[in-house]
Amino acid sequence: MSLNKILRLVIIAAVAAGLVWLIISRPEQLAPSAAVAPFPQSLPEVEEAPLGRRQLDIQSWTTAAGSRVLFVQTEQIPMLYARLVFNAGSARDGDHAGLAMLTNAMLDQGADGLDVAALARGFEDLGARLGNSSHRDMALLTLATLSAPEFRDPALALLTRILARPDFPAGELARMKTQQLQALQRQKQVPGPQLSDAYNRALFGDHPYGIPSNGTEQSLPGIEPAQLAVFYRQYYTAGNAVIALVGDLSKTDAKRIAEQLSSALPTGERAPELPPAAALTEARQQHIEFPSTQTHILLGNQMIDRHHPDYPALYVGNKILGGGDFSAILMDEVRQKRGLVYGIYSSISPMAAAGPFTVSLQTANANAHDALVLTRQLIADFVANGPSEEQLKLAQDDLVGSYALSTASNSDIVAQLGVIGFYDLPLSYMDDFQQALQQVTAEQVRGAFRRHLHPDTLLTVSIGPHDPNQAAAEDSAP
Amino acid sequence: MRLFLMLSLLCATAAQAATAPPPTHDFTLDNGLRVLVREDHRAPVVTVMLWYKVGSIDEPAGRTGLSHMLEHMMFKNTRHLTPGDYSALVSRFGGQTNAFTSYEYTGYYQQYDASRLPLALELEAERLANLEIDAEEFSREVQVVLEERRQRTDDNPSALAWERFAAILRPGTGYAHPVIGWQRDIEQYTPQQAMAWYQEWYSPANAVLVIAGDVTLEQARAQTERFFAALPADPVPDRPTPRQAPAAGERRLSLSLPVQVPSLYMGWNVPSLATADNAADYYALMMLAGVLDGGYSARIESNLVRGRQLATGAGAQYGGLAREDGVFIMTASPAPGVSLAALEAALEQELDTLRTTPPSAEELKRVRAQMLSSSVFEQDSVFGQAMELGYLTIIGQDWRLADQLDQRLADVTPQQVSDAAKRFLTRDRRAVAEVRPLNQEGTQP
């Protein structure tokens, strides 16, 4: 306490001295560095400080039934995540959009003779949570439970019954379809979901990634329990599953649990590979009329797939152009310098058979044309010129400095394990990718963008009262 | 019997985990800055949050949303930083940063590799002490905030419905206007108003600094002293002490909006932990919300969504942590063919059942088990831990609140839950909004 007081007094004295110094001194007599305390003062020390590193010991094996298992033991919190990832996303829907989503959502709606209420009570009595979700590539089930065996084991036993013998009861399916149809109705109230549906349809066309994951008003009513059972037997198989376990758990227990979960699943192989998604070869524009105060715009094109060797260069380039934070080019130019948008972002979505690049923005209708023209110009400039050395350095410093944040929590780790297992990445993938990002040169970013993104073949899809591709002559500013 | 055993075990284990959080330190600088430090050494990361006790409920008419507008300006000019500098510095050191404004507070956060702690604190101290507002930057940022409002509210009829419901939910209080502000107010902000707001509320004694992650007390204290101790101790304006408000009388709102699906909002003015005559009321209301909507096996989901299939979705929640009174809220969407009136009657019927018949001990145990395991799961996130510490402290509660959770929940009797429904979920405390699609029955001419 007294030490801190002394320290504080020293600081106050130093600041006071500094003020007096500035007032009584004539600026031209001072070296600039002496006149103004450098800001921030802490810069040299944080520049020199070694970065922390969380050593993750990822262990991996294959179960007798053929599931890939990834396991990280973390002891500090008495909890366990058990995540199962299946190659069973909407890309497997075929002619029945929504089938993968419904199969996934129906797993805990009745199993092994237990009805939905009994299953829910079973987990909730234990304080456990079962979550499910379904995307284009993946379908997931995640159990979060306290790790003490009294709670963990009965929760896993219930999960095992769900995996082994889902009942897909017709009554619950009917209710779920009604809920889902209403969710689709609700999406029509707002511009965003309609826009992304239209964008995906235009970008992927007949490719399986073009299937609307949530189903359609036409597709959902016709889906029957028997189809769910067939989908489950085909895709929720041991060979098509990745099991990620993270938490306060010994390796012996992890082995036993993985065997238990894996052997509950139907036997079967991995789902066949999807055909690669092709890029659009000419510019396309599509506009949806909607009475919103903002016009929402998506533009982009198909670039690569998850495993392409240019991915690190594109990843770094995307970060500089429009990924995440305020210092990205798009955010700086369109929001910070001109106030045209609340948000503008670019992204690359690395999937098994595709990796589209997409820019999204929303802006007042009267500004939509100008914002679109500016955004196209910024993309074209970036493809033509690439990043400056300074931009590259900033992005790489950011990436290396933020690495520790990506594995800070058990939930972060289980997500990373799921991705590594699902896409067959090496266990050292996170480190390897970090290193690859650090080695990327500005020239490589430029080359990769020029190879994979052509500003004259961009797809533009928009929604709002007026087509932003047309100059807004009739629009008077509000 | 076996179930009972398991529940007792659960409560014991979860409570143990929940009540033994990692070391937490709490000290106050001489200028009034309260500092909380949560040590969590799992990963080499740190979260720094600076919370100011000023939010939209503090704003006078005509200045709604000003706290949020000021939040945006805090990323622009300061004495040592020009626009873009702050973001570039945070990026260069691998940080993530953003801010949040709510009814009761404005908060700023930075997340980094733990070695960046001095920078994070220095940047926050700079923004606390040395903000400058450039008129041109300000008017550009007003446009950004208008875009934000269009995006979040004006183009989303559900959000619009909520905004209008909120306006009648707590009449005569600062909770009745939107956090982002009314459009007509946003359009008329001046840089002078924002600067005055900053000078009035942004002072060490009106703030709480939270440092969570791979940090020791010694490091946190030394760096906090280094950057904050010299800042002057400005006075904090007086605030009235919150008192429980009398029942406002029943309010009803009938809205026709461009929604595709009708919906129902019901809310009751109830005490919060801050205004309850007895803290037991707060825990009883928590349990009441849990019995109705504590998961998939709770009553609303079992009886209304699955059983009678009157709703495609419905929920109940108790907002009992607040600077002033709390609210108990139920929302629901009717299943196709079900009228809003029938849905409202069904929700009231669920409440009536509880008013006359106390819930079973098993239901309360299940709710308690879920609340306790949730508090274990929430320790997984350093950010979440910092949010909890900051939030509780800024609304005037003890950050050790979770330590009591197990015992407090165990003390709640079924009769108390029933009594809470009877005492607090009454007609004269209730506000109801019916939201219908345009051009349907009930549409106004």
Interface residues (C-beta under 8 A of the other chain):
Chain A: N4 L7 R8 I11 I12 V15 F39 P40 Q41 S42 L43 E45 V46 A49 P50 L51 G52 R53 R54 T74 Q76 I77 P78 M79 V116 A117 A120 R121 F123 E124 D125 L126 G127 A128 R129 A144 T145 L146 A148 E150 F151 P154 E172 R175 T178 Q179 Q182 Q185 R186 K188 Q189 V190 P191 P291 S292 T293 Q294 D325 F326 S327 D332 R335 Q336 K337 R338 G339 L340 V341 Y342 G343 Q362 T363 A364 L394 A395 D397 D398 L399 V400 G401 S402 Y403 A404 L405 T407 A408 S409 N410 S411
Chain B: L3 M6 L7 L9 L10 T13 A14 A17 L29 D30 D40 R42 A43 P44 V45 F75 H80 L81 P83 G84 S87 A88 L89 V90 S91 R92 F93 G94 G95 Q96 T97 Q111 Y112 D113 A114 S115 R116 P118 L119 L121 E122 L123 E126 S139 R140 E141 V142 Q143 V144 V145 L146 E147 E148 R150 Q151 D154 D155 N156 P157 S158 D214 R221 A222 E225 R226 A229 A230 P258 V259 Q260 V261 G294 G295 Y296 S297 E301 S302 V305 R306 Q309 T312 G313 S333 A335 P336 K365 R366 A369 Q370 L372 S373 S374 V376 F377 Q379 D380 S381 V382
